[in-house]
Amino acid sequence: MIKHSPYALGATLYMPATRPDILEVVLGEKIQGLRSLVLCLEDAVADTDVQQALNNLKQLLVTIEAQGGRPFGGPIVFIRPRDSTMAARLNEWPLISHIDGFVVPKLCLNNLREWQQAVASDALMLMPTLETPEVFDSGAMVELRSALLEHLPGRIMALRIGGNDLMGALGLRRTPTMTLYSTPMGYVIPMLCGIMGSAGFALTAPVFEQLNAPQLLEQELALDIAHGLVGKTAIHPSQIAVIHRALQVTLEDFNSARQIQSETAPAVFTFNDVMCEPATHGKWAKMIIERAHWQGVRPETPRSIDPFWRQPAMG
């Protein structure tokens, strides 16, 4: 069962489960502004360190239980198991209820049923990662969408787009001078937004691995938001504030969404020199209000507010 809005994710920070400070991070004491966190047992943990990571995670849950649970207002916490076998073991841990859900690595049609059986607890939300070569095939994504709707209804908080793995499947790596949208991801991301987004799935944006290019990060975030992505993976705490600032709703969009949702709104009107049509823009307005609730409204001076336009619209 979905316990959180996908818009609450914001910048999602990945951490190896081997780190000794995960308790402070999970309790929201160490990284200011962190809203969601993934404790990784997969790529970020070497084979020789897996047992240490599991022991560390088990101790984390024991400590949280002894403290009476996680505090209100702390980050949403997910675990990224190595595979479905590990997920099945974790699913049986008595204290796993202190975790919000699992990130499902490398989900595809062939392993979906394995993950469905492994994570049997309805209390655990799922965030599957789309990062295998099948993702480039729009037909395969249509099949996966149907399977997700059939086998995991109400379990998926968001779908994560694994940009690095998808680029790696092509033998590519992004250059430090362009956004992902200037690479083959410029095909993949819009395609996934259309296929999965049209079925009601929220999607989050791939990681931006450059730590010394804040302007390029802002450009990529603008494109992420233009495609309707609800959050972005962060590789370093320094990216969190930048991502959250970009996810804030502009005052102009917020006011426009409120006008569109108004019970007194006519069928067609103008607001800030832009045509508004509640029948067409109602879903957009709902999503803007939801994002504003979780990410806030960016302070700025709005343009002039025009009265409703009651003349017939063209087209």
Contacts in CASP RR format, 6 or more apart in sequence:
PFRMAT RR
TARGET T0000
AUTHOR 0000-0000-0000
METHOD contacts of the structure
MODEL  1
MIKHSPYALGATLYMPATRPDILEVVLGEKIQGLRSLVLCLEDAVADTDV
QQALNNLKQLLVTIEAQGGRPFGGPIVFIRPRDSTMAARLNEWPLISHID
GFVVPKLCLNNLREWQQAVASDALMLMPTLETPEVFDSGAMVELRSALLE
HLPGRIMALRIGGNDLMGALGLRRTPTMTLYSTPMGYVIPMLCGIMGSAG
FALTAPVFEQLNAPQLLEQELALDIAHGLVGKTAIHPSQIAVIHRALQVT
LEDFNSARQIQSETAPAVFTFNDVMCEPATHGKWAKMIIERAHWQGVRPE
TPRSIDPFWRQPAMG
1 122 0 8 1.000
1 123 0 8 1.000
1 125 0 8 1.000
1 154 0 8 1.000
1 155 0 8 1.000
2 125 0 8 1.000
2 154 0 8 1.000
2 155 0 8 1.000
2 156 0 8 1.000
2 157 0 8 1.000
3 100 0 8 1.000
3 125 0 8 1.000
4 76 0 8 1.000
4 100 0 8 1.000
4 125 0 8 1.000
4 157 0 8 1.000
5 290 0 8 1.000
5 293 0 8 1.000
5 294 0 8 1.000
6 157 0 8 1.000
6 158 0 8 1.000
6 202 0 8 1.000
6 204 0 8 1.000
6 230 0 8 1.000
6 231 0 8 1.000
7 202 0 8 1.000
7 230 0 8 1.000
7 231 0 8 1.000
7 287 0 8 1.000
7 290 0 8 1.000
7 291 0 8 1.000
7 293 0 8 1.000
7 294 0 8 1.000
7 295 0 8 1.000
8 35 0 8 1.000
8 36 0 8 1.000
8 76 0 8 1.000
8 294 0 8 1.000
9 35 0 8 1.000
9 36 0 8 1.000
9 76 0 8 1.000
9 157 0 8 1.000
9 158 0 8 1.000
9 204 0 8 1.000
9 230 0 8 1.000
9 231 0 8 1.000
10 35 0 8 1.000
10 36 0 8 1.000
10 230 0 8 1.000
10 231 0 8 1.000
10 232 0 8 1.000
10 243 0 8 1.000
10 244 0 8 1.000
10 247 0 8 1.000
10 294 0 8 1.000
10 295 0 8 1.000
11 34 0 8 1.000
11 35 0 8 1.000
11 36 0 8 1.000
11 231 0 8 1.000
11 232 0 8 1.000
11 233 0 8 1.000
11 234 0 8 1.000
11 239 0 8 1.000
11 240 0 8 1.000
11 243 0 8 1.000
11 244 0 8 1.000
12 35 0 8 1.000
12 36 0 8 1.000
12 37 0 8 1.000
12 38 0 8 1.000
12 204 0 8 1.000
12 231 0 8 1.000
12 232 0 8 1.000
12 233 0 8 1.000
12 234 0 8 1.000
13 31 0 8 1.000
13 34 0 8 1.000
13 36 0 8 1.000
13 37 0 8 1.000
13 38 0 8 1.000
13 233 0 8 1.000
13 234 0 8 1.000
13 235 0 8 1.000
13 237 0 8 1.000
13 240 0 8 1.000
14 37 0 8 1.000
14 38 0 8 1.000
14 40 0 8 1.000
14 44 0 8 1.000
14 80 0 8 1.000
14 233 0 8 1.000
14 234 0 8 1.000
14 235 0 8 1.000
15 22 0 8 1.000
15 25 0 8 1.000
15 37 0 8 1.000
15 38 0 8 1.000
15 39 0 8 1.000
15 40 0 8 1.000
15 44 0 8 1.000
16 39 0 8 1.000
16 40 0 8 1.000
16 44 0 8 1.000
16 45 0 8 1.000
16 53 0 8 1.000
17 39 0 8 1.000
17 40 0 8 1.000
17 41 0 8 1.000
17 44 0 8 1.000
17 45 0 8 1.000
17 53 0 8 1.000
17 54 0 8 1.000
17 56 0 8 1.000
17 57 0 8 1.000
17 79 0 8 1.000
18 45 0 8 1.000
18 49 0 8 1.000
18 52 0 8 1.000
18 53 0 8 1.000
18 56 0 8 1.000
19 25 0 8 1.000
19 56 0 8 1.000
20 56 0 8 1.000
21 30 0 8 1.000
22 39 0 8 1.000
22 56 0 8 1.000
22 57 0 8 1.000
22 60 0 8 1.000
23 60 0 8 1.000
23 63 0 8 1.000
23 64 0 8 1.000
24 30 0 8 1.000
25 31 0 8 1.000
25 34 0 8 1.000
25 37 0 8 1.000
25 75 0 8 1.000
26 37 0 8 1.000
26 39 0 8 1.000
26 60 0 8 1.000
26 64 0 8 1.000
26 70 0 8 1.000
26 74 0 8 1.000
26 75 0 8 1.000
26 77 0 8 1.000
27 64 0 8 1.000
27 70 0 8 1.000
27 71 0 8 1.000
27 74 0 8 1.000
28 34 0 8 1.000
28 71 0 8 1.000
28 73 0 8 1.000
28 74 0 8 1.000
28 75 0 8 1.000
31 237 0 8 1.000
31 240 0 8 1.000
33 240 0 8 1.000
33 241 0 8 1.000
33 244 0 8 1.000
34 74 0 8 1.000
34 75 0 8 1.000
34 237 0 8 1.000
34 240 0 8 1.000
35 74 0 8 1.000
35 75 0 8 1.000
35 76 0 8 1.000
35 244 0 8 1.000
36 75 0 8 1.000
36 76 0 8 1.000
36 77 0 8 1.000
36 78 0 8 1.000
37 75 0 8 1.000
37 76 0 8 1.000
37 77 0 8 1.000
37 78 0 8 1.000
38 78 0 8 1.000
38 79 0 8 1.000
38 80 0 8 1.000
38 103 0 8 1.000
39 57 0 8 1.000
39 60 0 8 1.000
39 77 0 8 1.000
39 78 0 8 1.000
39 79 0 8 1.000
39 80 0 8 1.000
40 80 0 8 1.000
41 50 0 8 1.000
41 53 0 8 1.000
41 54 0 8 1.000
41 57 0 8 1.000
41 79 0 8 1.000
41 80 0 8 1.000
41 81 0 8 1.000
41 82 0 8 1.000
41 86 0 8 1.000
42 80 0 8 1.000
42 81 0 8 1.000
42 82 0 8 1.000
42 105 0 8 1.000
43 105 0 8 1.000
45 53 0 8 1.000
45 82 0 8 1.000
50 82 0 8 1.000
57 79 0 8 1.000
58 93 0 8 1.000
58 95 0 8 1.000
61 93 0 8 1.000
61 95 0 8 1.000
61 96 0 8 1.000
61 98 0 8 1.000
61 99 0 8 1.000
62 95 0 8 1.000
64 70 0 8 1.000
64 95 0 8 1.000
64 98 0 8 1.000
65 95 0 8 1.000
65 98 0 8 1.000
69 98 0 8 1.000
70 77 0 8 1.000
70 98 0 8 1.000
76 100 0 8 1.000
77 98 0 8 1.000
77 99 0 8 1.000
77 100 0 8 1.000
77 101 0 8 1.000
78 99 0 8 1.000
78 100 0 8 1.000
78 101 0 8 1.000
78 102 0 8 1.000
78 103 0 8 1.000
78 125 0 8 1.000
78 127 0 8 1.000
79 90 0 8 1.000
79 99 0 8 1.000
79 101 0 8 1.000
79 102 0 8 1.000
79 103 0 8 1.000
80 102 0 8 1.000
80 103 0 8 1.000
80 105 0 8 1.000
81 87 0 8 1.000
81 90 0 8 1.000
81 102 0 8 1.000
81 105 0 8 1.000
82 105 0 8 1.000
83 105 0 8 1.000
84 111 0 8 1.000
84 114 0 8 1.000
84 115 0 8 1.000
84 117 0 8 1.000
84 118 0 8 1.000
85 118 0 8 1.000
87 102 0 8 1.000
87 104 0 8 1.000
87 115 0 8 1.000
87 118 0 8 1.000
87 119 0 8 1.000
88 117 0 8 1.000
88 118 0 8 1.000
88 119 0 8 1.000
90 96 0 8 1.000
90 102 0 8 1.000
91 118 0 8 1.000
91 119 0 8 1.000
91 120 0 8 1.000
91 121 0 8 1.000
91 124 0 8 1.000
96 121 0 8 1.000
96 124 0 8 1.000
97 123 0 8 1.000
99 124 0 8 1.000
100 124 0 8 1.000
100 125 0 8 1.000
101 124 0 8 1.000
101 125 0 8 1.000
101 126 0 8 1.000
101 127 0 8 1.000
101 157 0 8 1.000
102 119 0 8 1.000
102 124 0 8 1.000
102 125 0 8 1.000
102 126 0 8 1.000
102 127 0 8 1.000
103 126 0 8 1.000
103 127 0 8 1.000
103 128 0 8 1.000
103 129 0 8 1.000
103 160 0 8 1.000
104 115 0 8 1.000
104 119 0 8 1.000
104 126 0 8 1.000
104 127 0 8 1.000
104 128 0 8 1.000
104 129 0 8 1.000
105 129 0 8 1.000
105 131 0 8 1.000
106 129 0 8 1.000
106 131 0 8 1.000
106 132 0 8 1.000
106 165 0 8 1.000
107 115 0 8 1.000
107 128 0 8 1.000
107 129 0 8 1.000
107 130 0 8 1.000
107 132 0 8 1.000
107 144 0 8 1.000
108 132 0 8 1.000
108 134 0 8 1.000
108 140 0 8 1.000
108 144 0 8 1.000
109 134 0 8 1.000
109 140 0 8 1.000
109 143 0 8 1.000
109 144 0 8 1.000
109 147 0 8 1.000
112 144 0 8 1.000
112 147 0 8 1.000
112 148 0 8 1.000
112 151 0 8 1.000
112 152 0 8 1.000
113 151 0 8 1.000
115 126 0 8 1.000
115 128 0 8 1.000
116 151 0 8 1.000
116 152 0 8 1.000
119 126 0 8 1.000
119 155 0 8 1.000
122 155 0 8 1.000
124 155 0 8 1.000
125 155 0 8 1.000
125 156 0 8 1.000
125 157 0 8 1.000
126 152 0 8 1.000
126 155 0 8 1.000
126 156 0 8 1.000
126 157 0 8 1.000
127 156 0 8 1.000
127 157 0 8 1.000
127 158 0 8 1.000
127 159 0 8 1.000
127 160 0 8 1.000
127 204 0 8 1.000
128 148 0 8 1.000
128 156 0 8 1.000
128 159 0 8 1.000
128 160 0 8 1.000
129 159 0 8 1.000
129 160 0 8 1.000
129 161 0 8 1.000
129 162 0 8 1.000
129 165 0 8 1.000
130 141 0 8 1.000
130 159 0 8 1.000
130 160 0 8 1.000
130 161 0 8 1.000
130 162 0 8 1.000
130 166 0 8 1.000
130 192 0 8 1.000
131 160 0 8 1.000
131 161 0 8 1.000
131 162 0 8 1.000
131 163 0 8 1.000
131 164 0 8 1.000
131 165 0 8 1.000
131 166 0 8 1.000
132 165 0 8 1.000
132 169 0 8 1.000
133 169 0 8 1.000
134 140 0 8 1.000
134 141 0 8 1.000
134 144 0 8 1.000
135 141 0 8 1.000
135 166 0 8 1.000
135 188 0 8 1.000
135 192 0 8 1.000
136 166 0 8 1.000
136 169 0 8 1.000
136 184 0 8 1.000
136 187 0 8 1.000
136 188 0 8 1.000
138 191 0 8 1.000
138 195 0 8 1.000
141 191 0 8 1.000
141 192 0 8 1.000
141 195 0 8 1.000
141 196 0 8 1.000
142 195 0 8 1.000
145 195 0 8 1.000
145 196 0 8 1.000
145 199 0 8 1.000
145 201 0 8 1.000
148 156 0 8 1.000
148 199 0 8 1.000
148 201 0 8 1.000
149 199 0 8 1.000
156 201 0 8 1.000
157 202 0 8 1.000
158 201 0 8 1.000
158 202 0 8 1.000
158 203 0 8 1.000
158 204 0 8 1.000
158 230 0 8 1.000
158 231 0 8 1.000
159 192 0 8 1.000
159 196 0 8 1.000
159 201 0 8 1.000
159 202 0 8 1.000
159 203 0 8 1.000
159 204 0 8 1.000
160 203 0 8 1.000
160 204 0 8 1.000
160 233 0 8 1.000
161 185 0 8 1.000
161 188 0 8 1.000
161 189 0 8 1.000
161 192 0 8 1.000
161 203 0 8 1.000
161 204 0 8 1.000
161 205 0 8 1.000
161 206 0 8 1.000
161 229 0 8 1.000
162 206 0 8 1.000
162 207 0 8 1.000
163 180 0 8 1.000
163 185 0 8 1.000
163 188 0 8 1.000
163 206 0 8 1.000
163 207 0 8 1.000
164 173 0 8 1.000
164 206 0 8 1.000
164 207 0 8 1.000
164 209 0 8 1.000
166 184 0 8 1.000
166 185 0 8 1.000
166 188 0 8 1.000
166 206 0 8 1.000
167 173 0 8 1.000
167 174 0 8 1.000
167 183 0 8 1.000
167 184 0 8 1.000
167 185 0 8 1.000
170 184 0 8 1.000
172 183 0 8 1.000
172 184 0 8 1.000
174 180 0 8 1.000
174 183 0 8 1.000
174 209 0 8 1.000
176 210 0 8 1.000
176 213 0 8 1.000
176 216 0 8 1.000
177 216 0 8 1.000
178 216 0 8 1.000
179 216 0 8 1.000
179 219 0 8 1.000
179 220 0 8 1.000
179 223 0 8 1.000
180 186 0 8 1.000
180 189 0 8 1.000
180 206 0 8 1.000
180 208 0 8 1.000
180 220 0 8 1.000
181 189 0 8 1.000
181 220 0 8 1.000
181 223 0 8 1.000
185 206 0 8 1.000
189 205 0 8 1.000
189 206 0 8 1.000
189 227 0 8 1.000
189 229 0 8 1.000
190 227 0 8 1.000
192 203 0 8 1.000
193 203 0 8 1.000
193 227 0 8 1.000
193 228 0 8 1.000
193 229 0 8 1.000
196 203 0 8 1.000
197 203 0 8 1.000
202 230 0 8 1.000
203 228 0 8 1.000
203 229 0 8 1.000
203 230 0 8 1.000
204 229 0 8 1.000
204 230 0 8 1.000
204 231 0 8 1.000
204 232 0 8 1.000
204 233 0 8 1.000
205 220 0 8 1.000
205 221 0 8 1.000
205 224 0 8 1.000
205 229 0 8 1.000
205 231 0 8 1.000
205 232 0 8 1.000
205 233 0 8 1.000
206 232 0 8 1.000
206 233 0 8 1.000
207 232 0 8 1.000
207 233 0 8 1.000
207 234 0 8 1.000
207 235 0 8 1.000
208 216 0 8 1.000
208 217 0 8 1.000
208 220 0 8 1.000
208 232 0 8 1.000
208 235 0 8 1.000
208 239 0 8 1.000
209 235 0 8 1.000
210 216 0 8 1.000
210 217 0 8 1.000
211 235 0 8 1.000
211 236 0 8 1.000
211 238 0 8 1.000
211 239 0 8 1.000
214 242 0 8 1.000
217 239 0 8 1.000
217 242 0 8 1.000
217 243 0 8 1.000
218 242 0 8 1.000
218 246 0 8 1.000
221 232 0 8 1.000
221 242 0 8 1.000
221 243 0 8 1.000
221 246 0 8 1.000
221 247 0 8 1.000
222 246 0 8 1.000
224 231 0 8 1.000
224 232 0 8 1.000
224 246 0 8 1.000
225 246 0 8 1.000
225 247 0 8 1.000
228 287 0 8 1.000
230 291 0 8 1.000
231 243 0 8 1.000
231 247 0 8 1.000
232 243 0 8 1.000
232 247 0 8 1.000
234 240 0 8 1.000
234 243 0 8 1.000
244 295 0 8 1.000
245 298 0 8 1.000
247 291 0 8 1.000
247 295 0 8 1.000
248 292 0 8 1.000
248 295 0 8 1.000
248 296 0 8 1.000
248 297 0 8 1.000
248 298 0 8 1.000
249 257 0 8 1.000
249 288 0 8 1.000
249 291 0 8 1.000
249 292 0 8 1.000
249 295 0 8 1.000
249 296 0 8 1.000
249 297 0 8 1.000
249 298 0 8 1.000
250 297 0 8 1.000
250 298 0 8 1.000
250 300 0 8 1.000
251 297 0 8 1.000
251 298 0 8 1.000
251 299 0 8 1.000
251 300 0 8 1.000
251 301 0 8 1.000
251 302 0 8 1.000
252 272 0 8 1.000
252 300 0 8 1.000
252 302 0 8 1.000
252 303 0 8 1.000
253 288 0 8 1.000
254 288 0 8 1.000
254 289 0 8 1.000
254 292 0 8 1.000
254 297 0 8 1.000
255 271 0 8 1.000
255 272 0 8 1.000
255 302 0 8 1.000
255 305 0 8 1.000
256 271 0 8 1.000
256 272 0 8 1.000
256 274 0 8 1.000
256 276 0 8 1.000
256 285 0 8 1.000
256 288 0 8 1.000
257 284 0 8 1.000
257 285 0 8 1.000
257 286 0 8 1.000
257 288 0 8 1.000
257 289 0 8 1.000
257 292 0 8 1.000
258 285 0 8 1.000
258 289 0 8 1.000
259 265 0 8 1.000
259 269 0 8 1.000
259 271 0 8 1.000
259 276 0 8 1.000
260 276 0 8 1.000
260 278 0 8 1.000
260 281 0 8 1.000
260 282 0 8 1.000
260 284 0 8 1.000
260 285 0 8 1.000
261 278 0 8 1.000
261 282 0 8 1.000
261 285 0 8 1.000
261 286 0 8 1.000
261 289 0 8 1.000
265 276 0 8 1.000
265 278 0 8 1.000
265 308 0 8 1.000
266 308 0 8 1.000
266 310 0 8 1.000
267 277 0 8 1.000
267 278 0 8 1.000
267 279 0 8 1.000
268 275 0 8 1.000
268 276 0 8 1.000
268 277 0 8 1.000
268 309 0 8 1.000
268 310 0 8 1.000
268 311 0 8 1.000
268 312 0 8 1.000
268 313 0 8 1.000
269 275 0 8 1.000
269 276 0 8 1.000
269 308 0 8 1.000
269 309 0 8 1.000
269 310 0 8 1.000
270 276 0 8 1.000
270 306 0 8 1.000
270 308 0 8 1.000
270 309 0 8 1.000
271 305 0 8 1.000
271 306 0 8 1.000
272 302 0 8 1.000
272 303 0 8 1.000
272 304 0 8 1.000
272 305 0 8 1.000
272 306 0 8 1.000
273 303 0 8 1.000
273 306 0 8 1.000
275 309 0 8 1.000
275 313 0 8 1.000
277 313 0 8 1.000
278 285 0 8 1.000
END
